[in-house]
Amino acid sequence: MNIVFLGPPGGAVADVKVGLASRQLAHALRQRGHMVLLLEQAGPSARRLELEAETPCAPYLGVADLDARFRSHVRGADLVLVDSDVPGVAEVGRWATETARGLTAFWDHDTPRTLQRQAHRGDAARLTLEHLTGYRIHLCSSGGPVPRRLEREWGVPRARVLLPGVQAEHFAPRAQGVRWDLGHLGLLSAERRSLLKPLLLDAAFDWPEGRFLLAGTMSVVDADAAWPDNVKRHAATPSREHPACYGAQRFTLAVSRAEHTPGRNLFEAAACGATLVCDPWEGLEDLFSLGEEVVVARTAKDVLRYLREMPEADRLQLGQRARARVLAEHTVAHRALALEQYACEAVRGGSSGAPTRVPEVLERRPN
């Protein structure tokens, strides 16, 4: 396929390969034989980014610049993919869907937030139903009943699940001295406290001898809250440092973002061979085998039973099995294949607004 991918602004060059989902997916698509042009919004002084020869990446200044320099690319593409983290995504998406002649897809990294914002008409950042139904494919961060809800209640032509994938070469077990009995990496928001409190903070209160870690960006509410003395708080770390952090934990707490929605670090931690303790949510069993690859905890008592009673050999096997599952099903390459299959399905399904020309590359696979 000839693909134009409108992604969010690039980050630090040193962290490109391990920190930016759009560049990872673009690279994986090219490895499958597709032509991919990645467009990233940049400031007026931005220069062309030469980060990976395999994935041409060009900066643009806004919709007017897109229209002036990349209109023909978008019109000629088999698939135009718009990332939900693109600045001004509503305006960019409207231009993309009106300009494109091929398939259009919206990659929604936070479907729960998208759904929630629909109830707040004063939210300037929300996407209206008109914006969302303009795409032929809506790629969700949530599974379970959410894709069908988007189709039936919102009128989205085709909703499919596309979860975060892992670049296995960057996330692997690290030989590291164990410092923590249980750790959590990720956003420490007020909303997330509803899960962190019983599964980590209460467990720490109940086991003063235990060692616990919370690493990530904290909200004002969290920063002012009372914390157990045996919980170490640490600022957010770059993705490239996460494997070492996971390696220093006996168990890693991976909490969901919302119902039917995995947390960002679930697959990353599993790829590093972390022994995962997860909150129960519908759909987790489709990603990992409960009790064999991850364990589930509802209360501090559940957590402490794992921390204090699980034999070391069983603990290590859980992490090894979780990593094997990631390598078999949850890498960025697997997500690129899923996107390719969704595009093929949309073309052959004859859904409303589907392109009249069928990309020939969907008929074959690269050698």
Residue frames as qw, qx, qy, qz and C-alpha x, y, z in Angstrom:
[[0.000, 0.886, 0.464, 0.000, 0.00, 0.00, 0.00],
 [0.298, 0.422, -0.061, 0.854, 0.93, 3.62, -0.42],
 [0.450, -0.690, -0.536, 0.184, 0.34, 5.07, 3.05],
 [0.111, 0.579, -0.168, 0.790, 0.38, 8.66, 4.33],
 [0.585, -0.480, -0.587, 0.289, 0.59, 8.75, 8.12],
 [0.055, -0.743, 0.077, -0.662, -0.15, 12.01, 9.95],
 [0.706, -0.291, -0.546, 0.345, 1.58, 11.55, 13.29],
 [0.375, -0.911, -0.132, 0.112, 2.23, 13.67, 16.39],
 [0.185, 0.894, -0.386, 0.133, 5.34, 15.87, 16.66],
 [0.820, 0.156, -0.470, 0.287, 8.57, 13.92, 17.07],
 [0.618, -0.784, 0.017, 0.056, 10.34, 13.81, 20.42],
 [0.261, -0.778, 0.537, 0.195, 13.99, 13.68, 21.35],
 [0.634, 0.507, -0.543, -0.214, 16.07, 11.91, 18.70],
 [0.050, 0.384, -0.886, 0.256, 17.71, 9.69, 21.32],
 [0.400, 0.084, 0.786, -0.463, 14.34, 8.24, 22.32],
 [0.527, 0.276, -0.325, -0.735, 12.70, 7.97, 18.90],
 [0.472, 0.117, -0.839, -0.242, 12.84, 4.19, 18.52],
 [0.286, -0.210, -0.880, 0.316, 11.46, 3.44, 21.96],
 [0.024, 0.341, 0.487, -0.804, 9.12, 6.34, 22.62],
 [0.382, 0.350, -0.093, -0.850, 6.99, 7.17, 19.60],
 [0.627, 0.220, 0.732, -0.149, 4.27, 4.75, 18.56],
 [0.597, 0.737, 0.083, -0.305, 3.66, 6.45, 15.22],
 [0.230, 0.730, -0.616, -0.187, 7.27, 6.11, 14.07],
 [0.381, -0.229, 0.893, -0.070, 7.42, 2.53, 15.28],
 [0.661, 0.426, 0.573, -0.229, 4.27, 1.61, 13.37],
 [0.487, 0.804, -0.175, -0.294, 5.42, 3.47, 10.25],
 [0.001, -0.603, 0.788, 0.125, 8.72, 1.59, 10.32],
 [0.494, 0.002, 0.859, -0.132, 6.96, -1.77, 10.80],
 [0.656, 0.615, 0.312, -0.305, 4.65, -1.05, 7.87],
 [0.363, 0.777, -0.455, -0.239, 7.62, -0.30, 5.64],
 [0.229, -0.396, 0.889, 0.008, 9.24, -3.54, 6.73],
 [0.601, 0.293, 0.722, -0.180, 6.12, -5.30, 5.45],
 [0.424, 0.197, 0.636, 0.614, 6.72, -3.78, 2.02],
 [0.123, 0.871, 0.475, 0.018, 4.45, -0.72, 2.15],
 [0.350, 0.390, 0.008, 0.851, 5.43, 2.79, 1.10],
 [0.370, -0.763, -0.483, 0.220, 4.95, 5.12, 4.07],
 [0.234, 0.506, -0.072, 0.827, 5.27, 8.88, 4.26],
 [0.435, -0.590, -0.562, 0.382, 5.14, 10.09, 7.87],
 [0.092, 0.655, 0.095, 0.744, 4.10, 13.72, 8.31],
 [0.494, -0.497, -0.525, 0.483, 4.70, 15.44, 11.66],
 [0.008, -0.947, -0.182, -0.264, 3.66, 18.93, 12.63],
 [0.667, -0.136, -0.173, 0.712, 6.66, 21.10, 13.52],
 [0.138, -0.822, -0.174, 0.524, 7.48, 24.68, 14.45],
 [0.446, 0.886, -0.020, -0.122, 8.47, 27.38, 11.93],
 [0.005, 0.798, -0.596, -0.085, 12.18, 26.73, 12.45],
 [0.841, -0.130, 0.524, -0.040, 11.95, 22.95, 12.07],
 [0.205, 0.549, -0.690, -0.425, 14.20, 21.21, 9.59],
 [0.849, 0.118, -0.409, -0.314, 13.57, 17.96, 7.76],
 [0.657, -0.507, 0.523, -0.193, 14.06, 15.12, 10.20],
 [0.661, 0.426, -0.609, -0.104, 16.52, 12.50, 9.03],
 [0.572, -0.468, 0.553, -0.384, 16.01, 9.84, 11.67],
 [0.659, -0.024, 0.751, 0.033, 15.40, 6.59, 9.85],
 [0.117, 0.322, -0.610, -0.715, 16.11, 6.19, 6.17],
 [0.019, 0.230, 0.959, 0.166, 13.49, 3.42, 6.08],
 [0.010, -0.735, -0.665, 0.136, 10.70, 5.81, 7.08],
 [0.221, 0.382, 0.157, 0.883, 10.66, 9.16, 5.25],
 [0.261, -0.695, -0.554, 0.377, 9.52, 11.78, 7.73],
 [0.234, 0.419, 0.195, 0.855, 8.61, 15.34, 6.77],
 [0.086, -0.428, -0.523, 0.732, 7.55, 18.27, 8.95],
 [0.046, 0.605, 0.509, 0.611, 4.62, 20.54, 8.13],
 [0.085, 0.106, -0.314, 0.940, 3.48, 23.84, 9.64],
 [0.409, 0.269, 0.478, -0.729, -0.29, 23.44, 9.58],
 [0.621, 0.452, 0.633, -0.102, -3.24, 22.52, 7.42],
 [0.414, 0.863, -0.070, -0.281, -2.46, 25.22, 4.85],
 [0.042, -0.654, 0.726, 0.209, 1.07, 23.83, 4.50],
 [0.539, 0.037, 0.841, -0.023, -0.29, 20.29, 4.24],
 [0.600, 0.662, 0.404, -0.194, -2.61, 21.34, 1.45],
 [0.277, 0.875, -0.298, -0.263, 0.11, 23.23, -0.40],
 [0.055, 0.627, -0.770, -0.105, 2.82, 20.56, -0.26],
 [0.177, -0.132, 0.972, -0.082, 1.21, 17.19, 0.43],
 [0.659, 0.280, 0.207, -0.666, -2.24, 17.29, -1.16],
 [0.675, 0.407, -0.513, -0.339, -1.20, 15.10, -4.08],
 [0.171, 0.264, -0.920, 0.234, 0.40, 12.56, -1.71],
 [0.388, 0.099, 0.684, -0.610, -2.81, 12.28, 0.30],
 [0.698, 0.387, -0.018, -0.602, -5.01, 12.06, -2.80],
 [0.622, 0.432, -0.623, -0.197, -2.82, 9.33, -4.25],
 [0.132, -0.343, 0.861, -0.351, -2.54, 7.25, -1.07],
 [0.510, -0.198, -0.800, -0.245, -4.26, 3.90, -0.61],
 [0.560, -0.616, -0.529, 0.165, -4.53, 4.62, 3.11],
 [0.074, 0.613, -0.219, 0.755, -4.37, 7.89, 5.05],
 [0.638, -0.430, -0.588, 0.250, -3.88, 7.32, 8.78],
 [0.076, -0.725, 0.122, -0.673, -4.42, 10.16, 11.28],
 [0.476, -0.096, -0.706, 0.516, -3.02, 9.82, 14.80],
 [0.332, -0.807, -0.475, -0.112, -5.27, 11.09, 17.61],
 [0.532, -0.625, -0.103, 0.562, -2.31, 12.96, 19.16],
 [0.412, 0.382, 0.293, 0.773, -1.84, 15.21, 16.12],
 [0.052, -0.376, -0.289, 0.879, -2.15, 18.88, 17.18],
 [0.428, 0.353, -0.066, -0.829, -5.44, 20.28, 15.93],
 [0.240, -0.005, 0.954, 0.180, -6.55, 16.75, 15.07],
 [0.429, 0.605, 0.592, -0.316, -10.13, 17.80, 14.24],
 [0.333, 0.814, -0.143, -0.453, -9.01, 20.29, 11.58],
 [0.026, -0.491, 0.809, 0.321, -6.25, 18.04, 10.25],
 [0.363, 0.140, 0.920, -0.038, -8.61, 15.08, 10.14],
 [0.482, 0.692, 0.368, -0.391, -11.30, 16.99, 8.32],
 [0.269, 0.745, -0.435, -0.429, -8.79, 18.06, 5.68],
 [0.149, -0.314, 0.921, 0.174, -7.45, 14.50, 5.36],
 [0.426, 0.317, 0.835, -0.144, -10.85, 12.85, 4.99],
 [0.456, 0.771, 0.199, -0.398, -12.05, 15.45, 2.49],
 [0.181, 0.742, -0.532, -0.366, -8.86, 15.23, 0.44],
 [0.307, -0.268, 0.907, 0.108, -8.19, 11.49, 0.41],
 [0.673, 0.217, -0.394, -0.587, -9.53, 9.23, -2.31],
 [0.538, 0.090, -0.836, 0.060, -8.45, 5.98, -0.66],
 [0.629, -0.527, -0.565, 0.083, -9.18, 4.59, 2.77],
 [0.031, -0.653, 0.322, -0.685, -8.98, 6.87, 5.80],
 [0.721, -0.352, -0.575, 0.163, -8.35, 5.69, 9.36],
 [0.239, -0.789, 0.233, -0.517, -8.26, 7.37, 12.76],
 [0.655, 0.021, -0.665, 0.358, -5.86, 5.86, 15.32],
 [0.456, -0.738, -0.021, -0.497, -7.47, 6.64, 18.66],
 [0.433, 0.281, -0.720, 0.465, -4.93, 6.15, 21.47],
 [0.052, 0.068, 0.684, -0.724, -7.43, 6.98, 24.23],
 [0.271, -0.366, -0.709, -0.538, -10.90, 5.79, 23.26],
 [0.328, -0.592, -0.666, 0.313, -12.29, 6.17, 26.81],
 [0.151, -0.449, -0.104, 0.875, -11.37, 9.85, 26.73],
 [0.097, -0.063, -0.565, -0.817, -12.91, 10.22, 23.26],
 [0.320, -0.500, -0.778, -0.207, -16.17, 8.75, 24.55],
 [0.330, -0.571, -0.504, 0.557, -16.12, 10.83, 27.72],
 [0.137, -0.257, 0.090, 0.953, -15.55, 14.08, 25.91],
 [0.092, -0.368, -0.687, -0.620, -18.69, 13.66, 23.86],
 [0.321, -0.701, -0.628, 0.102, -20.71, 14.50, 26.98],
 [0.306, -0.669, -0.118, 0.667, -18.87, 17.83, 27.39],
 [0.499, 0.738, 0.361, 0.276, -19.87, 20.08, 24.52],
 [0.069, -0.991, 0.113, 0.033, -17.76, 22.90, 25.93],
 [0.703, -0.406, 0.441, 0.384, -14.56, 20.87, 25.55],
 [0.372, 0.794, -0.268, -0.399, -12.72, 22.51, 22.67],
 [0.060, -0.488, 0.847, 0.203, -10.50, 19.45, 22.26],
 [0.639, 0.145, 0.721, -0.226, -13.32, 16.99, 21.74],
 [0.025, 0.086, -0.760, -0.644, -13.97, 15.34, 18.40],
 [0.615, 0.183, 0.187, -0.744, -17.56, 15.56, 17.19],
 [0.748, 0.186, 0.633, -0.073, -19.45, 12.65, 15.67],
 [0.600, 0.787, -0.012, -0.141, -19.04, 14.36, 12.30],
 [0.044, 0.765, -0.640, -0.062, -15.26, 14.19, 12.69],
 [0.465, -0.286, 0.834, -0.080, -15.24, 10.53, 13.72],
 [0.730, 0.381, 0.549, -0.145, -17.73, 9.24, 11.15],
 [0.428, 0.818, -0.247, -0.294, -15.72, 10.88, 8.38],
 [0.063, -0.526, 0.840, 0.118, -13.13, 8.09, 8.65],
 [0.770, 0.103, -0.506, -0.376, -13.65, 4.68, 7.12],
 [0.770, -0.138, -0.578, 0.235, -11.86, 2.90, 9.99],
 [0.354, -0.795, 0.245, -0.429, -11.71, 3.84, 13.67],
 [0.681, 0.162, -0.641, 0.313, -8.78, 2.11, 15.41],
 [0.576, -0.731, -0.073, -0.359, -9.66, 1.80, 19.10],
 [0.143, 0.482, -0.735, 0.456, -7.53, 1.54, 22.23],
 [0.532, -0.123, 0.603, -0.582, -10.43, -0.34, 23.89],
 [0.207, 0.004, -0.928, -0.309, -11.77, -3.80, 23.25],
 [0.183, 0.313, 0.802, -0.475, -14.81, -5.57, 24.64],
 [0.306, 0.690, 0.655, -0.023, -18.10, -3.97, 23.54],
 [0.089, -0.690, 0.023, 0.718, -16.54, -0.59, 22.68],
 [0.094, -0.156, 0.643, 0.744, -15.96, -1.11, 18.92],
 [0.007, -0.477, -0.835, -0.274, -19.56, -2.30, 18.41],
 [0.098, -0.763, -0.446, 0.458, -20.82, 0.64, 20.46],
 [0.107, -0.493, 0.273, 0.820, -18.96, 3.06, 18.19],
 [0.006, 0.081, 0.782, 0.618, -20.56, 1.46, 15.16],
 [0.128, -0.550, -0.817, -0.116, -24.11, 1.10, 16.49],
 [0.202, -0.800, -0.431, 0.365, -24.49, 4.23, 18.60],
 [0.187, -0.679, 0.165, 0.691, -22.10, 6.63, 16.91],
 [0.683, 0.696, 0.130, -0.178, -22.39, 5.57, 13.29],
 [0.156, -0.673, 0.646, 0.323, -18.68, 4.85, 12.84],
 [0.751, 0.383, -0.374, -0.387, -18.43, 2.80, 9.61],
 [0.898, 0.076, -0.410, 0.138, -15.88, 0.29, 10.92],
 [0.344, -0.791, 0.411, -0.295, -14.36, 0.19, 14.43],
 [0.909, 0.095, -0.371, 0.161, -11.47, -2.19, 15.13],
 [0.647, -0.742, 0.112, 0.136, -9.04, -2.67, 18.02],
 [0.678, 0.520, -0.274, 0.443, -5.40, -1.61, 17.59],
 [0.658, -0.740, -0.046, 0.133, -3.56, -1.77, 20.91],
 [0.027, -0.873, 0.481, 0.083, -0.02, -0.52, 21.59],
 [0.958, 0.189, -0.163, 0.138, 2.71, -2.78, 20.29],
 [0.571, -0.727, 0.302, 0.230, 6.24, -3.34, 21.52],
 [0.556, 0.690, -0.461, 0.045, 9.55, -3.13, 19.72],
 [0.942, -0.326, -0.069, 0.049, 10.98, -6.29, 21.23],
 [0.724, 0.311, -0.214, 0.578, 14.57, -5.32, 20.44],
 [0.043, 0.570, -0.247, 0.783, 14.25, -2.35, 22.81],
 [0.622, -0.443, 0.295, -0.574, 12.28, -4.06, 25.59],
 [0.801, 0.105, -0.588, 0.046, 13.95, -7.20, 26.88],
 [0.768, -0.611, -0.163, 0.098, 14.88, -8.61, 30.31],
 [0.248, 0.768, -0.413, 0.422, 17.80, -6.88, 32.00],
 [0.723, -0.185, -0.533, 0.398, 20.08, -8.48, 34.56],
 [0.101, -0.649, 0.124, -0.744, 19.48, -6.14, 37.48],
 [0.199, -0.033, -0.794, 0.574, 19.70, -6.28, 41.25],
 [0.307, -0.639, -0.642, -0.291, 16.21, -6.43, 42.75],
 [0.114, 0.158, -0.360, 0.912, 15.39, -3.32, 44.79],
 [0.485, -0.061, 0.137, -0.862, 11.59, -3.36, 44.96],
 [0.337, 0.144, 0.912, -0.184, 8.97, -5.94, 45.85],
 [0.348, 0.667, 0.653, 0.090, 6.34, -4.17, 43.73],
 [0.154, -0.356, 0.147, 0.910, 6.58, -1.24, 41.34],
 [0.426, 0.722, 0.545, -0.016, 4.39, 0.73, 38.97],
 [0.264, -0.198, 0.305, 0.893, 5.48, 2.91, 36.06],
 [0.092, 0.559, 0.666, 0.485, 3.05, 5.34, 34.48],
 [0.133, -0.521, -0.069, -0.840, 0.87, 8.38, 34.95],
 [0.263, -0.286, -0.770, 0.506, 0.00, 8.87, 38.64],
 [0.206, -0.371, -0.246, -0.871, -3.24, 10.76, 38.15],
 [0.427, -0.128, 0.485, -0.753, -6.09, 11.32, 40.57],
 [0.837, 0.119, -0.175, -0.505, -8.21, 8.90, 38.52],
 [0.687, 0.273, -0.669, 0.078, -5.57, 6.19, 38.71],
 [0.132, -0.371, 0.687, -0.611, -5.47, 6.41, 42.53],
 [0.808, -0.096, 0.124, -0.568, -8.70, 4.38, 42.61],
 [0.948, 0.170, -0.270, 0.007, -6.60, 1.42, 41.46],
 [0.456, 0.486, -0.545, 0.508, -3.23, 2.30, 42.95],
 [0.403, -0.536, 0.393, -0.629, -4.62, 2.81, 46.45],
 [0.901, -0.237, 0.223, -0.287, -5.85, -0.75, 47.11],
 [0.954, 0.262, -0.072, 0.124, -3.27, -2.54, 44.98],
 [0.619, 0.393, -0.317, 0.601, -0.11, -0.70, 45.97],
 [0.085, -0.577, 0.315, -0.749, -0.57, 1.96, 48.66],
 [0.781, -0.423, 0.118, -0.443, -2.74, -0.17, 50.95],
 [0.954, 0.058, -0.238, 0.171, -0.45, -3.14, 50.38],
 [0.435, 0.470, -0.394, 0.660, 2.49, -0.97, 51.42],
 [0.411, -0.556, 0.267, -0.671, 0.68, 0.18, 54.58],
 [0.923, -0.257, 0.032, -0.284, -0.15, -3.44, 55.47],
 [0.937, -0.002, -0.034, 0.347, 3.41, -4.68, 54.88],
 [0.148, -0.966, 0.179, 0.117, 5.87, -2.14, 56.32],
 [0.612, -0.431, 0.555, 0.362, 8.80, -4.44, 55.57],
 [0.679, 0.479, 0.484, 0.274, 8.00, -4.42, 51.85],
 [0.228, -0.428, 0.257, 0.836, 9.65, -2.14, 49.31],
 [0.439, 0.685, 0.582, 0.010, 7.43, -0.34, 46.80],
 [0.264, -0.213, 0.308, 0.889, 8.02, 2.02, 43.87],
 [0.383, 0.788, 0.465, -0.126, 5.79, 4.52, 42.07],
 [0.354, -0.281, 0.368, 0.813, 7.46, 6.09, 39.04],
 [0.233, 0.563, 0.635, 0.475, 5.76, 8.57, 36.76],
 [0.014, -0.349, -0.049, -0.936, 4.26, 12.03, 36.39],
 [0.174, -0.424, -0.782, 0.423, 2.20, 12.96, 39.42],
 [0.104, -0.734, -0.396, -0.542, -0.87, 15.16, 39.64],
 [0.107, -0.534, 0.337, -0.768, -1.25, 17.83, 42.32],
 [0.809, -0.389, -0.016, -0.440, -3.66, 15.57, 44.20],
 [0.942, -0.012, -0.275, 0.193, -1.12, 12.76, 44.32],
 [0.451, 0.442, -0.373, 0.680, 1.76, 15.02, 45.27],
 [0.273, -0.497, 0.302, -0.766, -0.16, 16.32, 48.29],
 [0.862, -0.288, -0.264, -0.323, -1.50, 12.95, 49.45],
 [0.539, -0.600, 0.567, -0.167, -0.22, 10.94, 52.40],
 [0.749, 0.388, -0.528, -0.100, 2.08, 8.17, 51.24],
 [0.921, -0.378, -0.012, 0.095, 3.40, 5.11, 53.11],
 [0.261, -0.836, 0.440, 0.200, 7.01, 5.53, 54.19],
 [0.588, -0.216, 0.725, 0.287, 8.05, 2.39, 52.30],
 [0.612, 0.660, 0.415, 0.131, 6.87, 3.73, 48.92],
 [0.388, -0.349, 0.282, 0.805, 9.58, 5.37, 46.87],
 [0.454, 0.816, 0.298, -0.200, 8.33, 8.06, 44.50],
 [0.484, -0.232, 0.474, 0.698, 10.31, 8.65, 41.34],
 [0.342, 0.604, -0.105, -0.712, 9.86, 11.03, 38.43],
 [0.861, 0.460, 0.160, -0.146, 8.95, 9.71, 34.99],
 [0.459, -0.476, 0.603, 0.447, 11.88, 8.10, 33.18],
 [0.419, 0.488, -0.492, -0.586, 12.61, 7.81, 29.43],
 [0.944, 0.108, -0.020, -0.312, 11.34, 4.65, 27.77],
 [0.664, 0.475, -0.553, 0.162, 14.89, 3.43, 27.14],
 [0.017, -0.417, 0.719, -0.555, 15.40, 3.21, 30.94],
 [0.774, -0.209, 0.067, -0.594, 12.24, 1.20, 31.60],
 [0.869, 0.091, -0.486, -0.013, 13.77, -2.29, 31.12],
 [0.374, 0.265, -0.644, 0.613, 16.28, -1.62, 33.91],
 [0.385, -0.267, 0.335, -0.818, 13.50, -0.32, 36.14],
 [0.883, -0.081, -0.179, -0.427, 11.35, -3.41, 35.53],
 [0.744, 0.216, -0.591, 0.224, 14.38, -5.60, 36.17],
 [0.113, 0.296, -0.605, 0.731, 14.74, -4.06, 39.63],
 [0.616, -0.180, 0.208, -0.738, 11.21, -5.14, 40.61],
 [0.248, -0.029, 0.963, -0.098, 10.11, -8.58, 41.83],
 [0.257, 0.594, 0.762, 0.034, 6.55, -7.84, 40.72],
 [0.039, -0.009, 0.213, 0.976, 5.20, -5.08, 38.48],
 [0.284, 0.555, 0.637, -0.453, 1.72, -3.60, 38.88],
 [0.041, 0.061, 0.562, 0.824, 0.07, -2.97, 35.50],
 [0.256, 0.489, 0.629, -0.548, -3.28, -1.24, 35.94],
 [0.346, 0.557, 0.647, 0.388, -5.85, -0.59, 33.26],
 [0.088, 0.077, 0.074, 0.990, -6.56, 2.87, 31.89],
 [0.557, 0.040, 0.128, -0.819, -10.31, 2.31, 31.84],
 [0.762, 0.113, 0.583, -0.260, -12.82, -0.49, 31.38],
 [0.846, 0.440, 0.290, 0.083, -11.79, -2.73, 28.45],
 [0.406, 0.868, -0.199, 0.206, -8.60, -0.68, 28.01],
 [0.854, -0.180, -0.182, 0.453, -5.06, -1.85, 28.91],
 [0.281, -0.887, 0.110, 0.349, -2.53, 0.53, 30.40],
 [0.466, 0.820, -0.322, -0.088, 0.24, 1.81, 28.17],
 [0.033, -0.657, 0.747, -0.098, 2.95, -0.15, 29.98],
 [0.887, -0.091, 0.358, -0.276, 1.27, -3.57, 30.02],
 [0.912, 0.398, -0.011, 0.098, 2.95, -4.96, 26.89],
 [0.285, 0.784, -0.442, 0.331, 6.19, -3.10, 27.50],
 [0.463, -0.556, 0.597, -0.347, 6.58, -4.59, 31.00],
 [0.939, 0.040, 0.311, -0.142, 5.64, -8.07, 29.78],
 [0.741, 0.620, -0.209, 0.154, 8.24, -7.85, 27.00],
 [0.071, 0.715, -0.576, 0.390, 10.83, -7.14, 29.69],
 [0.591, -0.024, -0.794, 0.140, 9.89, -10.37, 31.45],
 [0.223, -0.305, 0.450, -0.809, 8.26, -8.57, 34.38],
 [0.152, -0.310, -0.928, 0.137, 6.04, -10.61, 36.70],
 [0.186, -0.294, -0.206, -0.915, 2.75, -8.78, 36.23],
 [0.013, 0.437, 0.778, -0.451, 0.02, -8.15, 38.78],
 [0.082, -0.245, -0.434, -0.863, -3.04, -6.70, 37.01],
 [0.426, 0.172, 0.454, -0.763, -6.41, -5.36, 38.07],
 [0.380, 0.294, 0.868, 0.126, -9.26, -7.43, 36.62],
 [0.357, 0.510, -0.026, -0.782, -10.91, -6.00, 33.51],
 [0.793, 0.388, 0.451, -0.131, -12.93, -7.54, 30.71],
 [0.632, 0.759, -0.159, 0.000, -10.64, -8.31, 27.80],
 [0.215, -0.742, 0.634, -0.029, -7.43, -8.94, 29.74],
 [0.748, -0.104, 0.654, -0.034, -7.94, -12.68, 29.30],
 [0.763, 0.625, 0.164, 0.008, -7.82, -12.19, 25.53],
 [0.276, 0.874, -0.377, 0.134, -4.32, -10.72, 25.78],
 [0.120, 0.470, -0.819, 0.306, -2.70, -12.89, 28.45],
 [0.681, -0.251, -0.680, -0.105, -3.53, -16.18, 30.14],
 [0.430, -0.691, 0.227, -0.535, -4.66, -15.40, 33.69],
 [0.831, -0.451, 0.304, -0.118, -2.66, -17.31, 36.26],
 [0.905, 0.123, 0.225, 0.340, -0.19, -18.55, 33.66],
 [0.523, 0.450, 0.093, 0.717, 1.21, -15.31, 32.19],
 [0.073, -0.447, 0.211, -0.866, -0.17, -12.65, 34.54],
 [0.252, -0.389, -0.823, 0.328, -1.94, -12.74, 37.90],
 [0.191, -0.631, -0.324, -0.679, -4.98, -10.69, 38.91],
 [0.282, -0.223, -0.638, 0.681, -5.51, -8.83, 42.19],
 [0.186, -0.732, -0.478, -0.449, -8.61, -7.08, 43.49],
 [0.509, -0.851, -0.054, -0.117, -7.40, -6.16, 46.97],
 [0.008, -0.785, 0.581, -0.214, -4.23, -5.48, 48.93],
 [0.749, -0.288, 0.570, -0.177, -4.63, -8.95, 50.44],
 [0.893, 0.420, 0.156, 0.036, -4.42, -10.48, 46.96],
 [0.403, 0.822, -0.340, 0.215, -1.29, -8.48, 46.17],
 [0.299, -0.676, 0.619, -0.264, 0.46, -9.42, 49.40],
 [0.911, -0.048, 0.395, -0.106, -0.33, -13.09, 48.90],
 [0.797, 0.569, -0.052, 0.196, 1.63, -12.98, 45.62],
 [0.166, 0.835, -0.404, 0.335, 4.46, -10.91, 47.06],
 [0.379, -0.584, 0.626, -0.351, 4.96, -13.01, 50.19],
 [0.782, -0.090, 0.575, -0.223, 3.86, -16.52, 49.20],
 [0.822, 0.545, -0.079, -0.147, 4.56, -17.15, 45.50],
 [0.828, -0.254, 0.313, 0.390, 7.59, -19.46, 45.02],
 [0.085, -0.698, 0.361, 0.612, 10.45, -17.80, 43.20],
 [0.273, -0.030, 0.836, 0.475, 10.44, -20.36, 40.40],
 [0.235, 0.662, 0.712, 0.027, 6.73, -19.71, 39.73],
 [0.012, 0.869, 0.087, -0.487, 7.33, -15.97, 39.75],
 [0.163, -0.501, 0.580, 0.621, 10.07, -16.20, 37.17],
 [0.282, 0.228, 0.872, 0.329, 8.00, -18.51, 34.95],
 [0.210, 0.801, 0.500, -0.254, 5.13, -16.01, 34.89],
 [0.015, 0.811, -0.213, -0.545, 7.44, -13.33, 33.52],
 [0.229, -0.265, 0.796, 0.494, 8.96, -15.69, 30.96],
 [0.289, 0.458, 0.831, 0.127, 5.54, -16.77, 29.70],
 [0.165, 0.866, 0.283, -0.378, 4.30, -13.19, 29.49],
 [0.063, -0.651, 0.471, 0.591, 7.33, -12.23, 27.40],
 [0.266, 0.023, 0.887, 0.378, 6.78, -15.22, 25.10],
 [0.277, 0.687, 0.664, -0.103, 3.14, -14.11, 24.58],
 [0.084, 0.853, -0.043, -0.513, 4.27, -10.60, 23.65],
 [0.139, -0.450, 0.694, 0.545, 6.80, -11.89, 21.14],
 [0.251, 0.225, 0.913, 0.230, 4.13, -14.15, 19.64],
 [0.091, 0.692, 0.699, 0.155, 1.25, -11.66, 19.44],
 [0.155, -0.924, -0.301, 0.175, 1.92, -8.13, 20.69],
 [0.493, -0.263, 0.213, 0.801, 4.89, -6.58, 18.88],
 [0.225, 0.612, -0.072, -0.755, 4.67, -3.52, 16.63],
 [0.104, 0.196, -0.816, -0.534, 5.04, -5.90, 13.68],
 [0.047, 0.386, 0.919, -0.060, 1.87, -7.68, 14.77],
 [0.162, 0.684, 0.375, -0.605, 0.04, -4.33, 14.92],
 [0.148, 0.473, -0.467, -0.732, 1.25, -3.44, 11.42],
 [0.056, -0.074, -0.945, -0.315, -0.12, -6.75, 10.15],
 [0.096, 0.551, 0.754, -0.344, -3.44, -6.12, 11.92],
 [0.183, 0.647, 0.025, -0.740, -3.74, -2.68, 10.30],
 [0.120, 0.275, -0.737, -0.605, -2.99, -4.21, 6.90],
 [0.020, -0.276, -0.958, -0.074, -5.72, -6.80, 7.44],
 [0.135, 0.632, 0.518, -0.560, -8.22, -4.16, 8.58],
 [0.186, 0.537, -0.294, -0.769, -7.54, -2.17, 5.42],
 [0.116, 0.065, -0.894, -0.429, -8.00, -5.27, 3.26],
 [0.036, 0.440, 0.868, -0.228, -11.23, -6.09, 5.10],
 [0.170, 0.632, 0.247, -0.715, -12.56, -2.56, 4.60],
 [0.200, 0.388, -0.554, -0.709, -11.84, -2.66, 0.87],
 [0.189, -0.053, -0.937, -0.289, -13.40, -6.07, 0.35],
 [0.055, 0.398, 0.795, -0.455, -16.27, -5.43, 2.72],
 [0.057, 0.483, 0.553, 0.676, -17.73, -2.77, 0.47],
 [0.198, -0.628, -0.537, 0.526, -18.62, -0.50, 3.38],
 [0.216, 0.930, 0.293, 0.059, -20.07, 2.93, 2.61],
 [0.024, -0.964, 0.247, 0.093, -17.43, 5.27, 1.35],
 [0.779, -0.271, 0.455, 0.336, -14.92, 2.50, 0.60],
 [0.039, 0.618, -0.467, -0.631, -12.45, 3.33, -2.18],
 [0.842, 0.437, 0.027, -0.316, -13.18, 2.05, -5.65],
 [0.585, 0.576, -0.566, 0.077, -9.58, 1.06, -6.32],
 [0.913, -0.408, 0.029, 0.003, -8.23, -1.97, -4.45],
 [0.080, -0.813, 0.573, 0.069, -4.52, -1.68, -3.49],
 [0.847, 0.293, -0.435, -0.088, -2.76, -4.53, -5.24],
 [0.192, 0.485, -0.740, 0.425, -0.21, -4.83, -2.44],
 [0.636, -0.238, 0.455, -0.576, -2.96, -6.30, -0.27],
 [0.931, 0.208, -0.162, -0.253, -2.88, -9.33, -2.51],
 [0.803, 0.290, -0.413, 0.318, 0.68, -10.20, -1.60],
 [0.634, -0.756, 0.064, 0.150, 3.21, -10.16, 1.19],
 [0.189, 0.841, -0.506, -0.018, 6.85, -9.10, 1.03],
 [0.835, 0.192, -0.500, 0.127, 9.44, -11.83, 0.70]]
